Amino acid sequence: MARYRMKPVEIEAVQYGLAEYSDTPWEVRGGEIPQWLQDAAREGIVVPEFRSEDYWYLKIRTREGEMYASPDDWIVRGVQGELYPVRPEAFSAAYEAVAPDA
């Protein structure tokens, strides 16, 4: 059987913050909300939802349908600009940080 390796690709990502009992769903860890996420919210691709568990979630319209980012999930922007949520365990298994451009 043939074997294959995934090509190394750099993506952009931000970790969704914990917005418990918050007036705003827009909390991310380690900095400001990236422009691409702000644009996606303005275009209705990402829509906040408050759930009965007293937390904000983000509903993300993906190519595979609607998916939800829970607190601590990563929101990944792929190579073609597509957005999707990734659980923290899967994110750390698949991605590693890259040094910023000098």
Secondary structure, DSSP 8 states (H G I E B T S, - for coil): -----------EEEEB---TT-S-S--BTTS---HHHHHHHHTTSEEEEE-TTS-EEEEEEETTEEEEE-TT-EEEE-TTS-EEEE-HHHHHHH--------
